[in-house]
Amino acid sequence: MDAYRRMTELIESAWKELAGAETGRRDLCLDVVGDVLETGRLVQKDAEPVVERLVAVALSDELFPVRESALHAVCGAAMRYELPYRVVEPLADVADGIEPLLLGYVLAALGATHDEAALPTVERFLGHPHPGVREEAAHAAEELRWCPESATALHRADAARPGPAH
């Protein structure tokens, strides 16, 4: 069995264990999924559905440790893959209702998309009462404002401007 197949089977095994009624530490199942994503060895088209599923778990599970592990895995994936905004957008849709201890993960994931569509959500948290949330919001906003696409667009705009007369 090749290494790629072992990784995908490890993820599938973790999903099955997570769904099991007798699984005691369901958060550990998600840690396994996160560990595989953090290797960066999955192809993009395989990583995105895994992250979508993690987002769904983060939004639907009743247990804090499970939600935290899911969001931690999403952030780990965002370090290795270019996650499209649509993959993490459900987090943006409910960000106002997420507890502050998990909100930092959400903001980091939104910032990592480098999609300015996430900026209005992130900017809402720049004045949050919790300093850690404000700090993560500021970092995410900076990521969104200065993503490579924005930098390229600014460079093109500067190049198109007439220079000083000599």
Contacts in CASP RR format, 6 or more apart in sequence:
PFRMAT RR
TARGET T0000
AUTHOR 0000-0000-0000
METHOD contacts of the structure
MODEL  1
MDAYRRMTELIESAWKELAGAETGRRDLCLDVVGDVLETGRLVQKDAEPV
VERLVAVALSDELFPVRESALHAVCGAAMRYELPYRVVEPLADVADGIEP
LLLGYVLAALGATHDEAALPTVERFLGHPHPGVREEAAHAAEELRWCPES
ATALHRADAARPGPAH
1 9 0 8 1.000
3 41 0 8 1.000
4 41 0 8 1.000
4 42 0 8 1.000
7 36 0 8 1.000
7 39 0 8 1.000
7 41 0 8 1.000
7 42 0 8 1.000
8 42 0 8 1.000
8 46 0 8 1.000
10 32 0 8 1.000
10 36 0 8 1.000
11 32 0 8 1.000
11 33 0 8 1.000
11 36 0 8 1.000
11 50 0 8 1.000
13 32 0 8 1.000
14 29 0 8 1.000
14 30 0 8 1.000
14 32 0 8 1.000
14 33 0 8 1.000
15 29 0 8 1.000
15 33 0 8 1.000
15 53 0 8 1.000
17 23 0 8 1.000
17 26 0 8 1.000
17 29 0 8 1.000
18 26 0 8 1.000
18 29 0 8 1.000
18 30 0 8 1.000
18 57 0 8 1.000
23 29 0 8 1.000
25 65 0 8 1.000
26 61 0 8 1.000
26 63 0 8 1.000
26 65 0 8 1.000
26 66 0 8 1.000
27 63 0 8 1.000
27 65 0 8 1.000
27 66 0 8 1.000
27 68 0 8 1.000
27 69 0 8 1.000
28 69 0 8 1.000
30 54 0 8 1.000
30 57 0 8 1.000
30 66 0 8 1.000
30 69 0 8 1.000
30 70 0 8 1.000
30 72 0 8 1.000
30 73 0 8 1.000
31 69 0 8 1.000
31 72 0 8 1.000
31 73 0 8 1.000
33 50 0 8 1.000
33 54 0 8 1.000
33 73 0 8 1.000
34 54 0 8 1.000
34 72 0 8 1.000
34 73 0 8 1.000
34 76 0 8 1.000
34 77 0 8 1.000
36 42 0 8 1.000
37 47 0 8 1.000
37 50 0 8 1.000
37 51 0 8 1.000
37 73 0 8 1.000
37 76 0 8 1.000
37 77 0 8 1.000
37 80 0 8 1.000
37 81 0 8 1.000
38 76 0 8 1.000
38 77 0 8 1.000
38 79 0 8 1.000
38 80 0 8 1.000
39 80 0 8 1.000
40 47 0 8 1.000
40 80 0 8 1.000
40 81 0 8 1.000
42 50 0 8 1.000
42 81 0 8 1.000
44 81 0 8 1.000
44 82 0 8 1.000
47 77 0 8 1.000
47 80 0 8 1.000
47 81 0 8 1.000
48 81 0 8 1.000
48 83 0 8 1.000
48 84 0 8 1.000
48 87 0 8 1.000
50 77 0 8 1.000
51 73 0 8 1.000
51 74 0 8 1.000
51 77 0 8 1.000
51 81 0 8 1.000
51 83 0 8 1.000
51 87 0 8 1.000
51 88 0 8 1.000
52 87 0 8 1.000
54 70 0 8 1.000
54 71 0 8 1.000
54 73 0 8 1.000
54 74 0 8 1.000
54 77 0 8 1.000
55 70 0 8 1.000
55 74 0 8 1.000
55 87 0 8 1.000
55 88 0 8 1.000
55 90 0 8 1.000
55 91 0 8 1.000
56 90 0 8 1.000
57 66 0 8 1.000
57 67 0 8 1.000
57 70 0 8 1.000
58 67 0 8 1.000
58 70 0 8 1.000
58 71 0 8 1.000
58 74 0 8 1.000
58 91 0 8 1.000
58 102 0 8 1.000
59 67 0 8 1.000
59 90 0 8 1.000
59 91 0 8 1.000
59 94 0 8 1.000
61 67 0 8 1.000
61 70 0 8 1.000
64 99 0 8 1.000
64 101 0 8 1.000
64 102 0 8 1.000
67 102 0 8 1.000
68 101 0 8 1.000
68 102 0 8 1.000
68 105 0 8 1.000
71 102 0 8 1.000
71 105 0 8 1.000
71 106 0 8 1.000
71 109 0 8 1.000
72 105 0 8 1.000
74 83 0 8 1.000
74 88 0 8 1.000
74 91 0 8 1.000
74 105 0 8 1.000
74 109 0 8 1.000
75 105 0 8 1.000
75 108 0 8 1.000
75 109 0 8 1.000
75 112 0 8 1.000
77 83 0 8 1.000
78 88 0 8 1.000
78 108 0 8 1.000
78 109 0 8 1.000
78 112 0 8 1.000
78 113 0 8 1.000
79 112 0 8 1.000
82 114 0 8 1.000
83 109 0 8 1.000
83 112 0 8 1.000
83 113 0 8 1.000
84 113 0 8 1.000
84 115 0 8 1.000
85 92 0 8 1.000
85 110 0 8 1.000
85 113 0 8 1.000
85 115 0 8 1.000
85 117 0 8 1.000
85 118 0 8 1.000
87 113 0 8 1.000
88 109 0 8 1.000
88 110 0 8 1.000
88 113 0 8 1.000
88 118 0 8 1.000
89 117 0 8 1.000
89 118 0 8 1.000
91 98 0 8 1.000
91 106 0 8 1.000
91 109 0 8 1.000
91 110 0 8 1.000
92 106 0 8 1.000
92 110 0 8 1.000
92 118 0 8 1.000
92 121 0 8 1.000
95 103 0 8 1.000
95 106 0 8 1.000
95 107 0 8 1.000
95 110 0 8 1.000
95 121 0 8 1.000
95 124 0 8 1.000
95 125 0 8 1.000
96 124 0 8 1.000
98 106 0 8 1.000
100 128 0 8 1.000
100 130 0 8 1.000
100 132 0 8 1.000
100 133 0 8 1.000
103 125 0 8 1.000
103 128 0 8 1.000
103 130 0 8 1.000
103 133 0 8 1.000
103 136 0 8 1.000
104 132 0 8 1.000
104 133 0 8 1.000
104 136 0 8 1.000
107 122 0 8 1.000
107 125 0 8 1.000
107 133 0 8 1.000
107 136 0 8 1.000
107 137 0 8 1.000
107 139 0 8 1.000
107 140 0 8 1.000
108 136 0 8 1.000
108 139 0 8 1.000
108 140 0 8 1.000
110 118 0 8 1.000
110 121 0 8 1.000
110 122 0 8 1.000
110 140 0 8 1.000
110 144 0 8 1.000
111 118 0 8 1.000
111 122 0 8 1.000
111 139 0 8 1.000
111 140 0 8 1.000
111 141 0 8 1.000
111 143 0 8 1.000
111 144 0 8 1.000
112 140 0 8 1.000
112 143 0 8 1.000
113 144 0 8 1.000
114 143 0 8 1.000
114 144 0 8 1.000
114 147 0 8 1.000
114 148 0 8 1.000
114 149 0 8 1.000
115 144 0 8 1.000
115 147 0 8 1.000
116 144 0 8 1.000
116 145 0 8 1.000
116 147 0 8 1.000
116 150 0 8 1.000
118 140 0 8 1.000
118 144 0 8 1.000
119 141 0 8 1.000
119 144 0 8 1.000
119 145 0 8 1.000
122 137 0 8 1.000
122 140 0 8 1.000
122 141 0 8 1.000
122 144 0 8 1.000
123 137 0 8 1.000
123 141 0 8 1.000
124 137 0 8 1.000
125 133 0 8 1.000
125 134 0 8 1.000
125 136 0 8 1.000
125 137 0 8 1.000
126 134 0 8 1.000
126 137 0 8 1.000
126 138 0 8 1.000
126 141 0 8 1.000
127 134 0 8 1.000
127 137 0 8 1.000
128 134 0 8 1.000
128 137 0 8 1.000
END
